[in-house]
């Protein structure tokens, strides 16, 4: 099932025993053709995070903001990046999701953005170019990029979807990078 991810969440039952609280395919909604499939898996609001209770912060698999919404928070998601030739998003859409953009960088690639986060970007399937102000590198399965608040874009120049895992952790704003 392209774009779907099985998310299993553990917890504690009434007897104080570990158990599976949910086992779900996400996202639950359909995605427009050519749009990246963003599967929000979990989000936290602070560090340390609370493991108490059974609240699911992402029951439908949708996290509207790209970076964490709260100081000290985190986000984990899987993203299916379509080939650039099928890309269907704009810099305005990325800004609306909580990212910074600049006109000159958006002209280079509409996905150019920055967030106040440390990101662990893991290529799971396919390949994608990590594009920076100066330079770019091709990522293949098993490659990990540590994104430290800099402006960047993801460019899929292949003819198939690239599946990435992203963990975003709230960070102080990077100074001197406008």
Wavefront OBJ file of the C-alpha trace (Angstrom):
o trace
v 0.000 0.000 0.000
v 2.073 3.019 -1.201
v 2.264 5.830 1.299
v 0.806 3.835 4.179
v 2.862 3.063 7.279
v 1.963 0.632 10.042
v 2.329 2.368 13.424
v 2.272 0.296 16.603
v 2.024 2.097 19.956
v 2.712 0.434 23.299
v 1.464 1.367 26.738
v 0.372 -0.062 30.057
v -3.000 -1.723 30.721
v -5.131 -1.465 33.865
v -3.130 -4.269 35.503
v 0.120 -2.352 35.000
v 1.300 -4.718 32.256
v 2.855 -3.640 28.960
v 0.522 -3.993 25.993
v -0.192 -2.761 22.475
v -2.490 0.264 22.640
v -2.931 0.673 18.895
v -1.884 -0.922 15.617
v -2.888 1.339 12.734
v -2.161 2.089 9.077
v -1.455 5.805 8.610
v -2.243 8.266 7.140
v -5.962 7.654 7.184
v -6.700 10.315 4.541
v -5.956 10.195 0.823
v -3.167 12.371 -0.598
v -3.373 14.501 -3.745
v -1.437 13.144 -6.752
v 2.090 14.579 -6.918
v 2.073 15.731 -3.302
v 4.575 14.284 -0.851
v 2.944 11.719 1.427
v 3.677 12.938 4.959
v 2.917 10.239 7.509
v 3.015 11.762 10.975
v 3.829 8.986 13.422
v 4.183 10.745 16.796
v 4.837 14.138 18.310
v 5.846 15.324 21.765
v 5.323 18.731 23.348
v 8.274 18.852 25.743
v 11.399 17.126 26.922
v 11.346 14.938 28.836
v 8.177 13.592 27.210
v 5.412 11.952 29.221
v 4.642 8.274 28.647
v 1.565 8.385 30.906
v -1.943 7.705 29.645
v -3.297 6.546 26.320
v -3.603 9.844 24.421
v -2.628 9.533 20.737
v -1.284 12.905 19.508
v -1.524 11.842 15.836
v -4.572 9.559 15.474
v -5.041 10.251 11.758
v -1.350 10.348 10.781
v -1.419 14.070 10.003
v 0.908 16.624 11.605
v 0.194 19.943 9.902
v 3.357 21.745 10.989
v 6.700 20.509 9.707
v 8.704 21.418 12.856
v 7.514 20.616 16.402
v 4.756 22.948 17.570
v 6.192 23.427 21.070
v 9.574 24.287 22.581
v 11.344 21.093 23.542
v 9.069 19.013 21.317
v 9.789 16.438 18.651
v 8.203 14.964 15.533
v 8.757 11.658 13.762
v 7.338 11.083 10.310
v 7.853 9.061 7.166
v 7.692 10.981 3.903
v 7.246 9.556 0.422
v 8.850 12.114 -1.915
v 7.553 11.871 -5.484
v 9.881 12.521 -8.414
v 10.446 16.243 -9.009
v 8.605 16.049 -12.347
v 5.407 15.159 -10.424
v 5.948 17.600 -7.544
v 2.796 19.505 -6.628
v 3.608 21.972 -3.830
v 4.780 25.569 -3.496
v 6.960 27.641 -1.183
v 3.770 29.258 0.193
v 2.503 25.855 1.323
v 5.795 25.141 3.069
v 5.667 28.524 4.865
v 2.110 27.787 6.016
v 3.415 24.595 7.640
v 5.796 26.517 9.931
v 9.006 26.730 7.859
v 11.109 29.693 6.808
v 11.683 30.273 3.094
v 13.371 32.965 1.010
v 12.491 34.009 -2.558
v 15.988 33.323 -3.929
v 16.109 29.833 -2.439
v 12.533 29.051 -3.511
v 13.515 30.003 -7.071
v 16.269 27.371 -6.897
v 13.796 24.720 -5.608
v 10.230 25.304 -4.294
v 10.932 23.001 -1.347
v 13.855 25.052 0.029
v 13.175 25.721 3.726
v 14.650 25.925 7.220
v 13.303 25.036 10.660
v 14.574 25.587 14.196
v 15.288 21.886 14.646
v 17.945 19.215 14.545
v 16.701 16.665 12.008
v 17.776 13.084 11.522
v 16.939 12.272 7.889
v 17.215 8.592 6.952
v 16.810 7.334 3.392
v 14.786 4.112 3.543
v 13.988 3.445 -0.145
v 14.905 5.071 -3.455
v 17.233 8.032 -3.702
v 17.059 11.771 -3.128
v 19.394 14.739 -3.418
v 19.912 16.857 -0.300
v 20.265 20.357 -1.766
v 21.962 23.145 0.227
v 22.896 26.743 -0.556
v 26.326 25.507 -1.591
v 26.455 21.929 -2.718
v 24.297 18.856 -2.732
v 24.690 15.153 -2.059
v 22.885 12.043 -3.249
v 21.342 9.928 -0.488
v 20.575 6.240 -0.952
v 19.035 3.623 1.390
v 20.830 3.527 4.723
v 22.294 7.032 4.390
v 21.637 9.444 7.276
v 21.852 13.238 7.060
v 21.991 15.348 10.230
v 20.220 18.587 9.305
v 21.194 21.328 11.763
v 18.776 24.184 11.106
v 20.186 25.134 7.694
v 18.222 25.952 4.562
v 17.796 22.843 2.450
v 15.547 21.066 -0.047
v 14.918 17.477 -1.088
v 15.120 16.841 -4.828
v 14.000 13.481 -6.190
v 15.508 13.335 -9.679
v 14.673 9.668 -10.202
v 11.550 8.145 -11.714
v 10.319 6.508 -8.490
v 9.209 7.585 -5.035
v 11.857 8.004 -2.329
v 10.837 7.019 1.217
v 12.507 8.983 4.021
v 12.274 8.819 7.807
v 12.590 12.161 9.610
v 13.007 12.834 13.328
v 12.823 16.568 14.124
v 13.860 17.820 17.553
v 13.291 21.396 18.663
v 16.498 23.481 18.661
v 17.627 27.032 19.212
v 17.499 29.175 16.045
v 20.699 29.032 13.995
v 22.383 32.441 14.087
v 23.916 34.043 10.990
v 21.942 31.980 8.461
v 19.348 34.207 6.852
l 1 2 3 4 5 6 7 8 9 10 11 12 13 14 15 16 17 18 19 20 21 22 23 24 25 26 27 28 29 30 31 32 33 34 35 36 37 38 39 40 41 42 43 44 45 46 47 48 49 50 51 52 53 54 55 56 57 58 59 60 61 62 63 64 65 66 67 68 69 70 71 72 73 74 75 76 77 78 79 80 81 82 83 84 85 86 87 88 89 90 91 92 93 94 95 96 97 98 99 100 101 102 103 104 105 106 107 108 109 110 111 112 113 114 115 116 117 118 119 120 121 122 123 124 125 126 127 128 129 130 131 132 133 134 135 136 137 138 139 140 141 142 143 144 145 146 147 148 149 150 151 152 153 154 155 156 157 158 159 160 161 162 163 164 165 166 167 168 169 170 171 172 173 174 175 176 177 178
